[in-house]
Amino acid sequence: MAEVFFSGSTGKKLTWIVHSNHIYKIYWDVFVVFLLVFVCIVIPFRLTFIPQKSDDNQRWEIAYYVIDGMFGVDIVLTFFTSIPDEDKM
């Protein structure tokens, strides 16, 4: 299941590459989908029905910053994710 990647020029093992089919990567992708669904439902609802001067605005703002941070981690993780080569498989 775990595939080892090697640099073409040096032959060294690349330990920082995340295999696209690794179970933790799949769990992370599912988690990000849940975050996206949450954001797509909650933000329009709060903008429409909750007054701007609500008491819990600070907690929601912190939650939005945490979710934005998770999306930032996902962007960085995507840079280190392998892309399967269909011709060689």
PyMOL commands that set and color helices and strands:
alter all, ss='L'
color gray80, all
select helices_A, chain A and resi 23-49+57-79
alter helices_A, ss='H'
color red, helices_A
select strands_A, chain A and resi 5-6+13-14
alter strands_A, ss='S'
color yellow, strands_A
deselect
rebuild
show_as cartoon
